[in-house]
Amino acid sequence: MPDAGARADLERALAAQPRLSLAHLPTPLEPLDRLSAELGGPRILVKRDDCSGLGLGGNKTRKLEFLMAEARAQGADTVISTGGIQSNHVRQTAAAAAKLGLACELVLTRVVPWGGADYELSGNIQLDRLFAARLHLHDGDTDRGAAMEALAEALRREGRTPFVIPTGGSNTTGALGYAAAALELHRQLAELDLRANAIVHATSSGGTQAGLTAGFAALDPSVEIIGIDVDANPAAVLAEVRRLAQAVWDRLALDGQVPEEAFRLESGHAGAAYGVPTPEMRDAVRLSARLEGLLLDPVYGGKAMAGLMALVAAGRFSAADHVIFLHTGGMPALFPYREALES
Ligand SMILES: *Cc1c(COP(=O)(O)O)cnc(C)c1O
């Protein structure tokens, strides 16, 4: 059984971190019975972080509760962040800034070899504009950190006080959002009297997996946290997850180290590159929609579900196991990728 002392320690350490309320929490935890039956493996449940509420939701909202508290504490009047044209992170950042009355400036880089009017104008980027963010479009090979720093410097010269949030909101502060999510999920499982064997989700900038891994290392190390690489760059992603998880651990003043065996990354499901559709992604998106009325996106959730389906097919879990699929959001990208989802 989970260790009540570890839970109390983590709760206390997280409660001491500055945080704003932006998300609808707790997000639901729901069984996917028809999908589980179809795949013929473990019982699969979905943790609905796509339902986090703010500006169509997604995993970045949990990170932004901590990041925006830090921005406020520093007296910021503007937030700067970065991502691709169809970034879910910058869309949630723009929504949070709007809600908090902060200006938002976004450095968008053309990192994905995918285009067309839908990609350039609909989905997340359409919402960024509705949230009144100012967009700065750059080439794919732009150094995002340098571009944000140059923008911050220009804004400071105008007398503004910018706060810079990295790609995906994945720094130590942002990753705290997923240590807090670990606590939330751990409580939901206890209420249902369920033991989860594994939590599976899309991993990219690393903050989600880092926070979850640190959280469950403290709460119940028997729960496997399995990131599915969607960047086609697994070694770099895993290194970043390790670095951030230990940074979260240290920020929360927990003893020792996150054990090496806590880090699990599955590669081979990203396809050619980040944001490039794969046939397995398309099948996973369509199957989840058809059997469960559950919408997954082409960049993250679809590839993560394809990864989970491959693990089930490979016999990684037993029929008595419970696997949590963490739905990280991203549905606005269904529209720009319309063509990729047709057969
Ligand atoms: C950003 C994002 C992820 C990946 O989360 P990281 O913390 O960047 O690893 C997964 N799914 C969706 C929909 C996202 O927007």
The ligand as a MOL file (V3000), in Angstrom:
LIG
                    3D

  0  0  0     0  0            999 V3000
M  V30 BEGIN CTAB
M  V30 COUNTS 15 15 0 0 0
M  V30 BEGIN ATOM
M  V30 1 C 3.2280 19.5060 -24.8130 0
M  V30 2 C 2.3800 18.3240 -25.0310 0
M  V30 3 C 2.8190 17.0390 -24.6490 0
M  V30 4 C 4.1830 16.7560 -24.1120 0
M  V30 5 O 4.3740 17.2450 -22.8280 0
M  V30 6 P 5.8410 17.6500 -22.3820 0
M  V30 7 O 5.7000 18.1020 -21.0000 0
M  V30 8 O 6.2560 18.7390 -23.3410 0
M  V30 9 O 6.7220 16.4760 -22.5440 0
M  V30 10 C 1.9630 15.9730 -24.8300 0
M  V30 11 N 0.7500 16.1570 -25.3710 0
M  V30 12 C 0.2980 17.3640 -25.7580 0
M  V30 13 C -1.0450 17.4470 -26.3770 0
M  V30 14 C 1.0900 18.4880 -25.6050 0
M  V30 15 O 0.6390 19.6840 -26.0030 0
M  V30 END ATOM
M  V30 BEGIN BOND
M  V30 1 1 1 2
M  V30 2 1 2 3
M  V30 3 2 2 14
M  V30 4 1 3 4
M  V30 5 2 3 10
M  V30 6 1 4 5
M  V30 7 1 5 6
M  V30 8 2 6 7
M  V30 9 1 6 8
M  V30 10 1 6 9
M  V30 11 1 10 11
M  V30 12 2 11 12
M  V30 13 1 12 13
M  V30 14 1 12 14
M  V30 15 1 14 15
M  V30 END BOND
M  V30 END CTAB
M  END
